[in-house]
């Protein structure tokens, strides 16, 4: 079979799986995978170019407001169960490479990338301990002491978990176990993996498996977060994190003064608004932690796109940022991040108003 023919077959399998998961047909989804494997499609390609591709599409369609949260969850659950099909229809190689622990950062519920990596590693002959979503660092370290793996593959999709990821990386290294980090949380170029001291980073499951075929560097001597991030000495991250509840309440009250229509919001609308503000504060705190304005502006750009897809003007973010800036006027780094974000949003708004 030629490369082009294989590519066409994979695309067709992916389209059929998409139709199955978006209609909630778990049996049809399982049939797609069984047939793909039966047709001779490489198992790794079924995992990454069929199931993985469909999962990425699910996320994009949710962001574009073409799938509901319930549909996104249902599709993800079906994909997760479909992966289990591999254990019944495919002979797995005996483990002959190293032992790898695969885990998600504590607080990280998006487990599919880690699950796909685990299956790819097993196909390539690694012994894998897949610990799943939201693994507290003490439990992960206890597992490392008990099993002695060659490395930890740490997955994170949401950037707000980076401070926790940092503590987890440090704890693994203190247990003499190197860490390879992966997932959207660590940046498209792996900048946050390097910043937080991970021994390696990989942009995808294939790259991670390739990298793990070679021994990772042994961890450095035990160190503290301040050794990696000396800017944390100004305490802005800590103070913003500790005052997040107060900040959300203050900004919510200020928005009601500026936007009278908000005074007639239902309790549910107020709850959603408060949750959105809490996300903004959490991403601001994370940007303070890593010392990178692009993390905050990138989040707000993404949020603006989400709001626009749902018929909410992205400009509605600006008053919230202004009010938050007033609350944090004595915090120079936070003030700078908020100003950069407002400038970025203003530039987007101006660009959107240009004639086609």
N, C-alpha and C positions, 0 to 999 in steps of 0.2 A: 504494500500500500504506500503510495507516494505521500510526501509531507502535506501537500495541498489536500489530498483526499482525507488524510487523518484529521487535518484541521477542520474540514467541512463536517466530518462525522462528529467531532467533539462539539462543534457549534450546534449541531442538530440535537445532540444529547442534552446540551445545556438548555436549549429552548424548550425541549420537552419537560425537563425537570422544572424549569421556571413555571410552565403551565400547571404542572402538578402541585407545586408548593403554594402557588397563589390561589389555587382553587381548593386547597386543603385536602388533596387526595394523596394520603400517605402511601397507599398501596401502589398507585401509579408511579409515585416518586421512587419507591423501591424497585419497581420493574425497570425504570430507566437505568438505574445503576447496574442491576443484574445483566440487562441486555448490553450495556456498554462494555462491561467486563467480558461478556460472552462473545462480543464482536471482535475482541482482541485489543480494545483500547487499553493503553498502558494504565495500570491502576493508579499511579501517581498523577497522571493526567486527569483521570476521573475525579480524584480528590480535589485537585487544585483548579483545573480548567473547566470542570463541570460543576461540582458542588461549590467550590470556592467562588467561581465566577457568578453563580446564581446568588450566593450569599451577598457578594458585593453589590449586585444589582438590587437586591432587596433593600439594602441600606440607602442606595441612591434614590430608589423610588419612594421610600418613606420620606427622605429629605425633600423631595419634590412634591410632597403631599398627594401622591398617587397611591400610597398604601397607608392604611391606618396602623396605629401602634399594635392593635390586636392582630392584624394580618401579618405584620412584621414578626411578631412573636411566634405566631403559628408556623410561618414559613421556616423560621430558624429552628423551631422544635422538630419539624419534619426533617430538615436537613441533618440535624444532629442524630435522629434515629436512623436515617438512611445510611449514615456512616457505619452504623453497627452491622449493616448488611455485609460489609467486607469480611467480617469474622466467620460468616457462614458460607460464602461462595468463593473465597480466595485462600489458597494455601500460603501461609506466611512463612518467610524464611526464618530459620533458627537464628536467634541473636548471636552475632559473632563480632560485633563492634562494642563500643563502650556502653555504659549505663547512664541515662540522662533522665533527670527529673524535670518535668514540664508543669509549670504552674502559672496561674494568673496572680497579679498583684492583689493584695487584700483590698476589697472594695470594688474590684473589677468583675463585672458580671458578664462581659462579652467574652465567652469562652471558646467560640468557634475557631478563631485563629490558632489558639493553643491546641485544640482538638485536632485540627487538620495537621499541624506540625507533628503531633504525637504519632498520627497514622503514617505520615511520610517517613518518620524516623524508624518506625517498626518495619515498614516495607524495605528499608535500606539495611536492616539487620542490627539496629540498636535495641538494647533492652530499655524500655521506657516505663517510667512511673508517671502516669498522668494524674495530677492532683485536682484538676478542674478549676472552676471559678473561685474567686475570693478566698485566697489561702493566707491566713494570718502568718506573719513572719515567724513567731515562736513555733508554730506547728510545722512550718516548712523546715526550720532549722533542726527540730527534733527528728524529722524524717531524714534529713541529711546525715545526722549522726548515726542513725540506725542503719541506713542503706549504703552510705559512702559512694554516691554517684560521681562520675567524672565531671559533670557540669550541671548547672541549672539553666534551663531555658525559661526566662521570665517574660510573660506576655502582658501588655497593657494597651488598651485602646483609648482610654479617656485620660487626657493630660492632667486633670486634677488629682490623679493618683500618683503623680511623679514624686511628691515628698515621701509618700509611703514606699514607692519603689526604691527610692534612695536608701531608706532605712533597711529594706529587704536585701538589697544588693550588699550593703555593708555587713549585714548579719550573715549572709551566705559566705562572704569572704572571710569573716571571722571564724567560720566553720571550715575554712581551708577549701572551699568549693568555688570555682570560677563561675561567672555568670555571662550568658549571652542574652541580650535583650532584644525584643522585637515587638512590633505593633505600632499603631499610629501614635500612641502617646509619646513615643520616644523621638518623634520628628521624622519627616520624610527622608532626611539624610542621616538619621541616627545621632544628631547633635546632643540630645539629652541623655542618651545612653553613655556617650563618652563623658559628658559633663558629670554624670553621677557615678562614674568610675567603673562601669561594667567592662569586663575583659574583652567583650566582642559585641557586635550588633549585626543584625541581618534584616534586609528589607522584606523578605518573604520566606516561606517555608523551604523552598528549594535551596536558597542561599544559606539558610540556617543549617540545613542538613549537610550541605557541602562543607561549611565551616567546621561543623562538629566532627567531621571525618578526620580532622587534625586536632591534636590536643590544644586546649586553650591555655594561655599563660597562667601560671599559678598566681593566686591573689597576692596583692601587696600586704604589708603588715597592717594590722587593725588601725583604723583611723576614724575620725569623727566627721559629721557633715560639714562642719566649718572648714575642715582641711580642703574639701572640694569646692566649697562655696563660701569664700570669706566675706562676701557682701551680706550674708545673713547676720553678721555682727551688729548691723544697725537695728535689728529687731522689728523691722517693718512687717515682714512676713508673719511673725508671731503675733504682733499686735492686731493686724488686720484679721487674722484668723480668729483670734479670741473675741473680737468685737463684731464678727460677721452678723450675728442676730440683730444687734443694735443698729448696724448700718442698713440692713434690709428694712427695718421698721422706719428709720429716719427717711430713707429714700422713698419708700412707699407713701409716707405722709406728705412729703414734698411734692410728689407727683400728683397727688389728689388736689393740692393747692394750685398747681400749674395747669392741670387738665381736669376741669370741673366734671366732665362726663364720667370720670372714674369714681366719683362719689356715689353714683348709682349702680356700680358694679355689684353683681351677685357675690355671695360668699365664695362660690367656686371660681369666679373670675378673679377675685382678690387673691385666692390661693394660688392660681396659676401665675399671676403677676409676681407674687412674692417668691415663688419658685424660680421664675426667670431671673429676678434680681439676685437671688441667692447664688445662682449659677454664675452670674457676672462677677460677684464678689469672690467666689471660689476660684474662678479663672484668674482674676486679678491677683489673688494671693499666690497662686501657683506661678504666675509670671514673676512676682517678686522673689519667689523661692529660687527659680532658675536664673533670674536676672536677664530675662529676654523679653523685650517688648513685642516681638513678633508672635509669641505665643498668645498674648492677649488680643492683639489686633486681628490675628488669624481667627480666633474664636468669634470675635464680634463680626467679622466678615461672613463667617459661616452662619451665625445667628441671623444676620441681616437677610441672607438668602432664604433661610427657613421662614422668617417672618413674611418676606415678600411672597413666597409660595403659598402662604396661608392668608394672603390679602391684608396683611398688617404692614403699614409703612415702616420701612427700616429706620426712617428719621426719628421714630418714637424712642429709639435707643439713646439719642443725644441728651434729652433732659435728664435721664437716669444717670448718665455719665457725669453731667454737670453737677448734679446734686451729690453724687458720690465724691466728686472732687472737692466740693465744699466741706464735706465731712472729714476728708483726709488731707486738708490743706497743710497740715504740719508734717506730712510724710512726703519728702521730696521725690523719692523713687516712685511711689504710687501716683503722685501728682503728674509726674512725667509720663507714666504709662497711660493715664487717663487722657492727657492732652494728645498724645500720639494717636490714641484710639479715636478721639473726636475728629482729629484732622483726617484720619483715614476714612471715616464714615462720611465726612463732608465731601471728600474727593470722590467717593463712590456715588453720592447723591448728585454731584455736579455732572459726573460722567453719564449717569442715567438720564439726565435732562437734555443732553445733547441730541440734536436732530439726527435721524438715521441717514 
